[in-house]
Amino acid sequence: MTKKSQHLKSFHGNKFDLNKAVIEVTTGGVDKTIKTKEIPDPVCLIHYSFDRVEKSPCHFVYHSKEGHEHERLEVIGSLKMKPVAVYTTLLSSIDLDQRKKIRVTKLQGRDFYYDEDGKFNYIYMDPSACENTFDINTKYSYTKDKDTRLVSEKPHEMELGPGQYHIYQSVLLYAFVLEGIFRQDAIPLGFPTGKHGNVTYGFKALYRDDVFALAHNEKLYDPVHSTNLIQHLMGPAFSKWGH
């Protein structure tokens, strides 16, 4: 029997110190950090060079409707991009009194999105070059615009023994270098950005095809919010990934 999970503490109040986030360059290293350590980390950084892949195609769309006036802007180009971090997000918590197969809902698509005051904007970055080059990738096939712009739900089965568990899905955070028209202040960018020196970076997060369970433990860390992670990457951790 699967018991209701409301009584389980999904968030333990254990804040992870981002200064202690380790750097990984392989999928095996990521798995060890976020899954199999005694107390797994909710995030790890990735150190790859922007120069390992050619610029990736991108498509930016901004659409605003105010009264009867419509404003639409599209920019098509190419930008340098690479994965810079993996973080985990909590899907659900369960309590089982016997071994059984369970079904959870995993996600595919973007993790965060901006849509404010009737304005619709997004950027599609084709991750295929990075996915085919770097060992750490999404494990999905993001080949179409809608794949990274929308979020879809997919069933996922896993077998667990008796006990209390938290079910997580990992997310891959991409950074890209904003150049040309993308750097102009007049462009209402619909994604998080940060500036370091004369270079402006944008960020986009994509869910990975990577769902896993951690046994309930009061010492488990809370998930790291993407906003806090990006602020950390553009601040004290910049030297660990930003070249």
C-alpha positions as CSV (number, residue, x, y, z in Angstrom):
1,M,0.0,0.0,0.0
2,T,1.2,3.5,-0.8
3,K,0.4,5.9,2.1
4,K,-0.3,9.5,1.8
5,S,2.9,11.6,1.8
6,Q,1.7,14.8,3.5
7,H,3.3,13.8,6.8
8,L,6.7,13.3,5.2
9,K,9.1,16.3,5.4
10,S,9.8,17.1,1.7
11,F,12.0,20.0,2.7
12,H,14.1,19.6,5.8
13,G,15.4,23.1,6.4
14,N,18.9,21.9,5.6
15,K,20.3,24.6,3.3
16,F,23.1,23.6,1.0
17,D,26.2,25.8,1.0
18,L,26.7,26.5,-2.7
19,N,30.4,27.3,-2.0
20,K,30.8,23.5,-1.4
21,A,29.4,22.5,-4.7
22,V,31.8,20.2,-6.5
23,I,32.8,20.3,-10.2
24,E,32.0,17.3,-12.3
25,V,32.8,16.5,-16.0
26,T,31.2,13.0,-16.4
27,T,27.8,11.6,-15.9
28,G,29.2,9.1,-13.4
29,G,30.5,12.0,-11.4
30,V,27.2,13.7,-11.4
31,D,25.4,10.5,-10.3
32,K,27.7,10.0,-7.4
33,T,27.3,13.6,-6.3
34,I,23.5,13.9,-6.4
35,K,22.5,10.3,-5.8
36,T,24.9,7.9,-4.1
37,K,26.9,10.0,-1.6
38,E,25.9,9.4,2.0
39,I,24.1,12.8,2.0
40,P,23.8,13.7,-1.7
41,D,24.4,17.2,-2.8
42,P,21.4,18.9,-4.5
43,V,23.6,20.5,-7.1
44,C,27.0,20.2,-8.9
45,L,28.8,22.5,-11.2
46,I,30.1,21.5,-14.7
47,H,33.4,22.8,-16.2
48,Y,33.5,22.6,-20.0
49,S,34.9,25.1,-22.4
50,F,32.7,27.2,-24.6
51,D,35.2,26.5,-27.4
52,R,34.5,22.8,-27.6
53,V,31.3,23.3,-29.7
54,E,30.3,25.6,-32.5
55,K,27.7,28.3,-31.9
56,S,24.3,26.9,-31.5
57,P,21.2,28.1,-33.5
58,C,18.8,30.3,-31.4
59,H,15.4,31.8,-31.9
60,F,14.1,34.5,-29.6
61,V,10.5,35.6,-29.7
62,Y,8.9,38.5,-27.8
63,H,5.1,39.2,-28.0
64,S,3.2,41.8,-26.1
65,K,-0.5,42.7,-26.3
66,E,-1.6,46.0,-24.7
67,G,-5.2,46.9,-25.6
68,H,-5.5,46.7,-29.4
69,E,-1.8,47.2,-29.9
70,H,0.4,44.2,-30.7
71,E,4.2,44.2,-30.5
72,R,6.1,41.2,-31.8
73,L,9.9,40.8,-32.2
74,E,11.8,37.8,-33.5
75,V,15.5,37.4,-33.6
76,I,17.2,34.4,-35.2
77,G,20.9,33.9,-34.8
78,S,23.5,31.7,-33.1
79,L,25.2,31.9,-29.8
80,K,27.9,30.0,-27.8
81,M,26.4,27.7,-25.2
82,K,27.4,25.0,-22.8
83,P,26.1,23.1,-19.7
84,V,27.3,24.7,-16.4
85,A,25.4,22.9,-13.6
86,V,23.0,20.0,-12.7
87,Y,20.5,20.5,-9.9
88,T,17.7,18.4,-8.5
89,T,14.0,19.2,-8.2
90,L,11.6,17.3,-5.9
91,L,8.7,15.5,-7.7
92,S,7.0,13.8,-4.8
93,S,7.4,12.0,-1.5
94,I,6.0,8.5,-0.7
95,D,5.6,6.0,2.2
96,L,5.5,2.3,1.2
97,D,4.8,-0.6,3.6
98,Q,5.9,-3.2,1.0
99,R,8.0,-3.6,-2.1
100,K,6.1,-2.4,-5.2
101,K,6.3,-0.7,-8.5
102,I,5.1,2.9,-8.5
103,R,4.3,5.3,-11.2
104,V,5.5,8.9,-11.0
105,T,5.2,11.8,-13.4
106,K,8.5,13.0,-14.9
107,L,8.9,16.3,-16.8
108,Q,10.4,17.2,-20.1
109,G,11.1,20.8,-21.3
110,R,12.2,24.0,-19.6
111,D,12.4,24.4,-15.9
112,F,11.7,28.1,-15.6
113,Y,9.9,30.6,-17.8
114,Y,9.0,34.3,-17.8
115,D,5.6,35.5,-18.8
116,E,4.7,38.8,-17.1
117,D,2.1,41.6,-17.7
118,G,0.7,40.0,-20.8
119,K,4.1,39.7,-22.4
120,F,5.1,36.3,-23.9
121,N,8.8,35.7,-24.5
122,Y,11.1,32.8,-24.8
123,I,14.4,31.7,-26.4
124,Y,14.9,28.5,-28.1
125,M,18.5,27.3,-28.0
126,D,19.3,24.2,-30.0
127,P,21.2,22.0,-27.5
128,S,22.0,19.2,-29.9
129,A,25.7,20.1,-30.5
130,C,26.3,20.2,-26.7
131,E,24.2,17.0,-26.2
132,N,26.4,15.2,-28.7
133,T,29.7,16.6,-27.5
134,F,29.6,16.6,-23.7
135,D,29.3,13.5,-21.5
136,I,26.9,15.4,-19.2
137,N,23.6,16.0,-21.1
138,T,19.9,15.9,-20.7
139,K,19.4,12.2,-21.8
140,Y,16.4,13.5,-23.7
141,S,16.2,14.4,-27.4
142,Y,15.5,18.1,-27.6
143,T,15.3,18.5,-31.3
144,K,12.3,20.9,-31.8
145,D,11.5,24.4,-30.7
146,K,8.5,23.3,-28.7
147,D,10.6,20.7,-26.8
148,T,12.5,23.4,-24.9
149,R,9.7,26.0,-24.8
150,L,6.9,23.8,-23.3
151,V,6.8,21.4,-20.4
152,S,5.3,17.9,-21.0
153,E,4.5,15.2,-18.5
154,K,5.5,11.6,-19.0
155,P,4.8,8.5,-16.9
156,H,7.8,6.8,-15.2
157,E,7.8,3.5,-13.3
158,M,10.2,2.5,-10.6
159,E,10.3,-0.3,-8.0
160,L,11.0,0.5,-4.4
161,G,11.1,-1.5,-1.2
162,P,9.3,-0.6,2.0
163,G,10.2,2.7,3.5
164,Q,9.9,6.5,3.1
165,Y,11.3,8.1,-0.1
166,H,11.7,11.4,-1.9
167,I,11.5,11.2,-5.7
168,Y,13.7,13.7,-7.6
169,Q,14.4,14.7,-11.2
170,S,17.6,16.3,-12.2
171,V,17.8,19.5,-14.3
172,L,20.6,20.6,-16.6
173,L,21.4,24.4,-16.6
174,Y,22.8,25.8,-19.8
175,A,24.6,29.2,-20.1
176,F,25.0,31.1,-23.3
177,V,27.0,34.2,-24.3
178,L,24.8,37.0,-25.4
179,E,26.2,38.9,-28.4
180,G,25.0,41.5,-30.9
181,I,21.3,42.4,-30.8
182,F,20.8,40.1,-27.8
183,R,22.9,42.5,-25.7
184,Q,20.8,45.6,-26.5
185,D,18.9,47.0,-23.6
186,A,15.8,47.5,-25.9
187,I,15.4,43.8,-26.2
188,P,13.1,42.5,-23.4
189,L,14.9,39.3,-22.7
190,G,12.6,36.6,-21.3
191,F,15.2,34.6,-19.4
192,P,17.7,35.1,-16.6
193,T,20.9,37.0,-17.4
194,G,24.0,38.1,-15.7
195,K,27.0,40.2,-16.6
196,H,30.7,39.6,-15.8
197,G,33.1,42.2,-17.1
198,N,32.0,43.0,-20.6
199,V,30.3,39.7,-21.2
200,T,26.6,39.1,-20.7
201,Y,25.3,35.6,-20.1
202,G,21.9,34.1,-20.4
203,F,20.6,30.9,-18.8
204,K,18.2,28.2,-19.7
205,A,17.3,25.0,-17.8
206,L,16.1,21.8,-19.3
207,Y,14.8,18.7,-17.4
208,R,16.9,15.6,-17.8
209,D,15.5,12.1,-18.3
210,D,16.8,11.2,-14.9
211,V,14.4,10.3,-12.1
212,F,15.6,8.7,-8.8
213,A,14.6,8.1,-5.3
214,L,16.4,8.9,-2.0
215,A,15.5,7.2,1.2
216,H,14.0,9.6,3.8
217,N,16.7,11.2,5.9
218,E,16.4,14.2,8.2
219,K,19.9,15.3,6.9
220,L,18.9,15.6,3.3
221,Y,19.5,19.0,1.8
222,D,16.7,21.1,0.4
223,P,16.6,21.6,-3.4
224,V,18.5,24.6,-4.6
225,H,16.4,27.3,-6.4
226,S,17.6,28.1,-9.9
227,T,17.6,31.8,-9.1
228,N,20.1,31.3,-6.2
229,L,22.2,29.0,-8.3
230,I,22.5,31.5,-11.1
231,Q,23.4,34.3,-8.7
232,H,26.1,32.1,-7.3
233,L,27.4,31.2,-10.7
234,M,27.6,34.9,-11.7
235,G,29.3,35.7,-8.4
236,P,31.8,33.6,-6.3
237,A,31.7,30.6,-8.6
238,F,32.2,32.4,-11.9
239,S,35.9,31.2,-12.2
240,K,34.7,27.6,-11.9
241,W,32.8,27.6,-15.2
242,G,32.9,31.0,-17.0
243,H,35.5,30.4,-19.7
